[in-house]
Amino acid sequence: MAAISNLVKIDAQTRSQASESPDGAPAVAPETSQTARLETIGRLASGVAHDFANILTLISGYAEILLERDSAGVPHGRAELEEIRHASNRGAKLIGQLLQFARTRPAESKPIVLNSVASDVERMLRPIIGEMIEVRLKLAPGLGGTLGDPVEMDQVVMNLLLNARDAMPTGGAITIETENDELDPAAAAKLEMQPGPCVTLRISDTGRGIAPDAMARIFDPFFTTKALGKGAGIGLSTVRNIVRECHGAVWATSELGSGATFHVCLPRMPDHDEVADPQTERLTPQRGNETVLLVEDEESVRRLLSQVLNMRGYRVIEAPDGERALELIAQRGSEIDLVLTDVIMPKLTGVELAEKLLEIRPEMPLIFMSGYPDDQLSTGSAIRAGRRFLRKPLLPDALSTAVREVLDSPSRPFDRY
C-alpha cells in the first residue's frame, strides 16, 4: 500500500492559491454551492431519462410476459417477478437520490463508506459517461468509514466523475480507487489535516491532462478550462469546500497528455465505530389486525396499498381525499387505529388533514407519504401528529414495517423514514 505522503504533490504556495478567490474573498458563497448542485442535476437529466427508460422497459416487458403466460394458462415464473421487483427497487432508489440531492437543507454529518458512495454514483452516472469510456472500480475491501453528509459526498464524486468524462471527449478510461491509509505528520501538515488514520478516494482519467498554469487555479471559483457555455467553474470549488467541511483535503496531480488524478483524503473513523450497512436488506413482513384509514387520491395507488395492508392482516378503510377522510373519522373514528395519508391531494392536503386531526383525535398515530421532497413538512404543529414520512415509491415490506412500528410506539416523535 502506497504511503499517502508519496501522493501529496502540492506545495504550500499552490494550496494557498487554490484556497481562496483572487480578491481574497471566501471560496464560494452558499448560494453558489446550491447553483453547483443544480448545475449537476441538469447534467444528470439525460442520463436519468435513459436509466428510467430502461427500468420501465424491464417492468413493462416482464409484465407483458406474465400476462401472456396467464392468458395461455402457463404457470407464472418467479424469475420474471424478481426482475420486476429489482427494476422497481432500482427506480425507487434513483428517485430518492435525486430528490435528496436537490433538496436545500443544512449539511448532516453521518458515518459513510466511500466504497458505497463511489459504486452508487458510478452506477447512476453510467448512462451519462457513455460507452466510449471504460470505468474501472478498484475499491479496497474493508474500507473504513468517515464522517460526512451523504448527499454532499455524492456531489463530490459526481463532479469528479463528470469532469473526468469531459476530459476525454473521444473516449478513454476512468479509474475509481479507495484505500485505507495513514497520514504522517509531514503530509498532514501540507494538507492542513490531523495526522492519523484516513481513507483516500482517487479518480483518474486518461484524458489530455491539466496545464501547469491551470493547475494552480482549478479550485478557484468560476475558473474553468472548458469552452464558453460548457461549465460555470464552480464544481471543483464546491468539491473543495465540502471536503474541507469534513476536515479533509482534495488536490490534483497531472501531466499534459497523460491524464489527471484527483485525490480526496478524509479522516477515518475508529475501527470500533459502527457504520451502517448501506445495502438495504429485505425486511421481514410485519403483520397486524388493526384498522388503517388509507387516504390517497390516486385510485390505482390506493388499491395497491390497500391490498398490501390486507395481505399483512390489516383492515383498511379507503378515502380518496382529506375531506372524505374527515367524514369517515367522524362516522367510524372508534374503529380507526392509524391514518396513512398522502401529502399532496385535492380539496384537503395531508398536512391540513393532520391539523384537523390534531383537534379531534390528537392521540391518533399518523403516517405521511409522498413522492415530493419532505421539505414542506419541516415545520408546523401538524408534523407532531405524524410518526413517519414515507417516500414514494413505497416498498410493501417497508410500508408494513413502518405501520407496525408506529402502532407499537404511538408516542414516538415524528421521524423521516
C-alpha positions in Angstrom: 0.0 0.0 0.0 1.5 3.3 -1.1 2.0 5.8 1.8 -0.2 8.8 1.3 2.8 11.0 1.9 4.1 9.9 -1.5 0.8 11.0 -3.1 0.8 14.6 -1.8 2.1 16.6 -4.8 1.1 20.0 -3.8 3.2 22.6 -2.0 2.1 25.4 0.4 2.0 28.0 -2.4 -0.3 26.0 -4.7 -2.6 25.2 -1.8 -2.8 28.9 -0.8 -3.6 29.8 -4.4 -6.3 27.2 -4.5 -7.9 28.1 -1.2 -9.3 31.5 -1.9 -10.5 33.6 -4.8 -8.2 36.2 -6.4 -9.6 39.0 -4.2 -9.2 37.0 -1.0 -13.0 36.5 -0.6 -14.4 33.3 0.7 -14.1 30.4 -1.7 -17.7 30.1 -2.6 -20.9 31.6 -1.3 -23.8 29.3 0.0 -26.0 30.3 -3.0 -23.1 29.3 -5.3 -23.0 25.9 -3.7 -26.7 25.4 -4.5 -26.1 26.6 -8.0 -23.4 24.0 -8.4 -25.8 21.4 -7.2 -28.5 22.5 -9.6 -25.9 22.5 -12.5 -25.0 18.9 -11.6 -28.7 17.9 -11.6 -29.0 19.5 -15.1 -26.1 17.3 -16.3 -27.8 14.3 -14.8 -31.1 14.8 -16.6 -30.4 12.9 -19.8 -28.8 10.0 -18.0 -31.8 9.8 -15.6 -34.2 9.7 -18.6 -32.1 7.0 -20.2 -32.0 4.9 -17.0 -35.7 5.3 -16.4 -36.4 4.2 -19.9 -34.5 1.0 -19.3 -36.3 0.5 -15.9 -39.8 1.0 -17.5 -38.8 -1.3 -20.3 -37.9 -4.1 -17.9 -41.1 -3.6 -15.8 -43.5 -3.4 -18.7 -41.7 -6.1 -20.7 -41.8 -8.7 -17.9 -45.4 -7.7 -17.0 -46.4 -8.4 -20.6 -44.7 -11.8 -20.5 -46.6 -12.7 -17.3 -49.9 -11.6 -18.8 -49.3 -13.6 -21.9 -48.5 -16.7 -19.9 -51.6 -16.2 -17.8 -53.8 -16.0 -20.9 -52.2 -19.1 -22.2 -52.6 -21.0 -18.9 -48.8 -21.2 -18.4 -47.7 -21.0 -14.7 -46.2 -17.7 -13.7 -42.4 -17.6 -13.5 -40.7 -16.4 -10.3 -37.7 -15.2 -12.2 -39.8 -12.6 -14.1 -41.4 -11.4 -10.9 -37.9 -11.0 -9.3 -36.8 -8.9 -12.3 -39.8 -6.6 -11.9 -39.1 -6.2 -8.2 -35.4 -5.5 -8.9 -36.2 -2.9 -11.6 -38.8 -1.2 -9.3 -36.4 -1.0 -6.4 -33.7 0.4 -8.7 -36.2 3.1 -9.9 -37.2 3.9 -6.3 -33.6 4.4 -5.2 -32.8 6.6 -8.2 -35.8 8.9 -7.4 -34.8 9.0 -3.7 -31.2 10.0 -4.7 -32.4 12.8 -7.0 -34.9 14.2 -4.5 -32.4 14.1 -1.7 -29.7 15.6 -3.8 -31.9 18.5 -5.0 -33.1 19.5 -1.5 -31.9 22.6 0.1 -31.1 21.7 3.7 -28.2 22.0 6.1 -25.4 19.5 5.9 -26.0 16.5 8.1 -22.8 14.6 9.1 -23.2 10.8 9.3 -20.9 7.7 9.1 -20.5 6.8 5.5 -18.3 4.4 3.5 -16.7 5.8 0.3 -17.0 2.4 -1.4 -20.7 2.6 -1.3 -20.8 6.3 -2.4 -18.5 5.6 -5.3 -20.3 2.4 -6.6 -23.7 4.0 -6.3 -22.8 7.2 -8.1 -20.9 5.3 -10.8 -24.0 3.2 -11.4 -26.2 6.3 -11.5 -23.9 8.1 -14.0 -23.1 5.1 -16.2 -25.6 6.2 -18.9 -24.1 9.7 -18.9 -20.5 8.7 -19.0 -21.2 6.8 -22.2 -20.0 3.6 -23.8 -16.8 5.1 -25.2 -15.4 5.4 -21.7 -14.4 2.4 -19.6 -14.9 2.8 -15.8 -12.7 0.6 -13.5 -13.6 0.2 -9.8 -10.7 -0.7 -7.5 -12.4 -0.4 -4.1 -10.5 -1.5 -1.1 -12.2 -4.4 0.8 -12.8 -3.4 4.5 -12.6 0.3 3.8 -13.0 2.3 7.0 -15.8 4.8 7.5 -15.7 8.6 7.6 -18.0 11.3 8.7 -19.7 13.4 6.1 -23.0 14.5 4.6 -24.1 11.6 2.3 -25.7 14.0 -0.3 -22.7 16.3 -0.4 -20.3 13.3 -0.7 -22.4 12.1 -3.7 -21.9 15.6 -5.1 -18.1 15.3 -4.7 -17.9 12.0 -6.6 -20.4 13.2 -9.2 -18.4 16.3 -10.0 -15.1 14.5 -10.2 -16.5 11.7 -12.4 -18.2 14.2 -14.8 -15.1 16.3 -15.0 -13.1 13.1 -15.8 -15.6 12.3 -18.6 -15.4 15.8 -20.0 -11.6 15.5 -20.2 -12.0 12.5 -22.7 -14.4 13.6 -25.4 -13.1 10.8 -27.7 -13.1 8.1 -25.1 -10.7 6.6 -22.6 -10.8 5.2 -19.1 -11.7 6.3 -15.6 -10.3 4.6 -12.6 -12.0 4.9 -9.2 -9.9 3.7 -6.3 -10.3 3.7 -2.5 -7.8 2.8 0.2 -7.2 2.8 3.9 -4.1 4.8 4.7 -2.2 6.6 7.4 -1.4 10.3 7.3 2.0 11.0 8.7 2.8 14.4 10.3 4.6 15.8 7.3 1.8 15.0 4.8 -0.8 16.1 7.4 0.9 19.5 7.7 0.9 20.0 4.0 -2.8 19.0 3.7 -3.8 21.0 6.8 -5.2 17.8 8.4 -4.6 15.9 11.6 -2.2 13.0 11.3 -3.5 9.5 11.8 -5.8 7.0 10.0 -7.5 8.2 6.9 -9.4 7.0 3.8 -8.5 8.1 0.3 -10.5 8.3 -2.9 -8.7 8.7 -6.2 -10.5 9.3 -9.5 -8.1 9.2 -12.5 -8.7 9.7 -16.2 -6.6 9.1 -19.4 -7.5 12.5 -20.9 -5.5 15.4 -22.0 -4.2 16.4 -18.6 -4.1 19.8 -16.9 -1.7 22.5 -17.9 0.6 23.8 -15.1 -0.8 27.3 -15.2 -4.3 26.0 -14.9 -3.3 23.5 -12.1 -2.8 26.4 -9.7 -6.3 27.7 -10.2 -8.5 24.7 -10.8 -10.2 25.0 -7.4 -10.8 28.8 -7.8 -14.5 29.7 -8.0 -15.6 30.4 -11.6 -12.3 29.3 -13.1 -12.8 26.7 -15.9 -10.8 25.3 -18.8 -13.9 24.4 -20.7 -15.3 26.2 -23.6 -17.7 29.1 -23.1 -21.1 27.8 -22.1 -19.8 24.3 -21.1 -19.2 24.9 -17.4 -19.6 27.6 -14.8 -16.4 26.8 -13.0 -18.0 26.2 -9.6 -17.9 22.4 -9.4 -14.3 21.9 -8.1 -14.6 24.9 -5.7 -17.7 23.2 -4.3 -15.9 19.9 -4.0 -13.1 21.5 -2.1 -15.5 23.3 0.3 -17.4 20.0 1.0 -14.2 18.1 1.6 -12.8 20.8 4.0 -16.1 20.8 5.9 -15.3 17.1 6.6 -11.8 18.1 7.8 -10.3 16.5 4.8 -8.3 17.7 1.7 -8.5 17.4 -2.0 -5.8 18.0 -4.6 -4.9 17.1 -8.2 -1.9 15.6 -10.0 -1.5 15.7 -13.7 0.9 15.6 -16.7 -0.1 17.0 -20.0 -1.1 14.2 -22.3 -1.2 11.7 -19.5 -4.5 12.4 -17.8 -5.2 13.6 -14.3 -5.9 12.2 -10.9 -8.0 13.9 -8.2 -7.2 12.8 -4.6 -9.7 13.1 -1.7 -8.4 12.4 1.7 -10.7 12.2 4.7 -10.2 11.2 8.4 -11.0 7.6 9.1 -13.4 6.7 11.9 -12.0 4.4 14.6 -12.5 0.7 13.8 -14.8 0.2 16.7 -17.2 2.8 15.5 -20.1 1.2 13.7 -21.0 2.3 10.1 -24.5 1.3 8.9 -24.5 -1.2 6.1 -25.7 0.8 3.1 -27.1 -2.3 1.4 -30.8 -2.5 2.0 -31.8 -5.9 3.3 -35.2 -7.3 2.7 -37.3 -6.7 5.7 -39.4 -9.4 7.4 -43.0 -8.6 6.6 -44.7 -7.2 9.7 -48.3 -8.2 10.3 -51.2 -6.9 12.4 -55.0 -6.9 12.7 -55.7 -3.1 13.3 -57.7 -0.8 11.1 -55.9 1.7 8.9 -57.6 4.7 7.2 -55.8 5.0 3.9 -56.1 8.4 2.3 -54.8 8.5 -1.3 -56.2 10.4 -4.3 -54.6 8.2 -7.0 -57.0 5.2 -7.3 -54.5 2.7 -8.6 -52.0 3.5 -5.8 -54.8 3.4 -3.2 -55.9 0.0 -4.5 -52.4 -1.4 -4.4 -51.6 -0.1 -0.9 -54.9 -1.4 0.4 -54.1 -4.8 -1.0 -50.6 -4.8 0.6 -52.0 -4.0 4.0 -54.8 -6.5 3.7 -52.2 -9.2 2.9 -50.5 -8.3 6.1 -53.7 -8.8 8.1 -54.8 -5.2 8.5 -58.4 -3.9 7.8 -58.4 -1.0 5.5 -60.9 1.9 5.1 -60.2 3.9 1.9 -60.6 7.6 1.3 -59.9 9.4 -2.0 -59.1 12.8 -0.3 -58.8 14.6 3.0 -62.4 15.7 3.1 -63.8 12.2 2.8 -61.2 11.1 5.4 -62.6 13.5 7.9 -66.2 12.3 7.2 -65.0 8.7 7.8 -63.2 9.7 11.0 -66.5 11.4 12.3 -68.5 8.3 11.4 -66.1 5.4 12.3 -63.5 7.1 14.4 -63.6 4.5 17.1 -62.6 1.8 14.6 -59.6 3.5 13.2 -56.2 2.8 14.8 -53.9 4.7 12.3 -54.2 7.2 9.5 -51.9 6.7 6.4 -52.2 9.8 4.2 -50.7 11.2 1.0 -49.5 14.8 1.4 -50.4 16.4 -1.9 -54.2 15.9 -2.6 -57.1 18.0 -3.9 -59.7 19.5 -1.6 -57.7 18.9 1.6 -53.9 18.1 1.8 -52.4 15.6 4.1 -50.9 18.3 6.3 -54.3 20.1 6.5 -55.9 16.8 7.4 -53.3 16.3 10.1 -54.0 19.7 11.5 -57.7 19.0 11.8 -57.0 15.5 13.2 -55.0 17.1 16.0 -58.1 19.0 17.1 -60.4 15.9 17.3 -58.0 12.9 17.8 -54.6 14.3 18.9 -53.5 10.8 20.0 -54.2 9.2 16.6 -51.0 7.7 15.0 -50.4 9.2 11.5 -48.0 8.4 8.7 -47.4 10.8 5.8 -46.4 9.6 2.4 -45.4 11.5 -0.7 -43.4 11.4 -3.9 -42.4 15.0 -3.3 -39.5 16.2 -1.2 -40.3 16.4 2.5 -39.0 20.0 3.0 -42.7 21.1 3.1 -43.1 19.0 6.3 -40.4 20.7 8.2 -42.5 23.0 10.4 -46.0 23.2 11.8 -48.0 21.6 14.6 -49.4 19.0 12.1 -46.0 17.4 11.9 -46.1 16.5 15.6 -49.1 14.3 14.8 -47.0 12.2 12.4 -44.8 9.3 13.2 -43.2 8.7 9.8 -42.6 10.2 6.4 -42.6 7.5 3.7 -41.2 8.5 0.4 -42.9 7.1 -2.7 -42.4 4.7 -4.5 -43.3 2.6 -1.5 -41.9 -0.9 -1.0 -44.5 -3.3 0.6 -42.2 -4.6 3.3 -41.1 -1.0 4.3 -44.7 0.1 4.4 -45.9 -2.7 6.7 -42.8 -2.3 8.9 -43.5 1.4 9.4 -47.2 0.8 10.1 -46.3 -1.9 12.7 -43.7 0.3 14.4 -46.0 3.3 14.6 -48.8 1.3 16.0 -46.5 -0.3 18.6 -45.0 3.1 19.6 -47.7 5.8 19.1 -45.9 8.3 21.3 -42.7 8.2 19.2 -41.9 11.7 17.7 -42.1 12.4 14.0 -39.3 10.8 12.1 -38.5 10.7 8.4 -38.4 7.1 7.5 
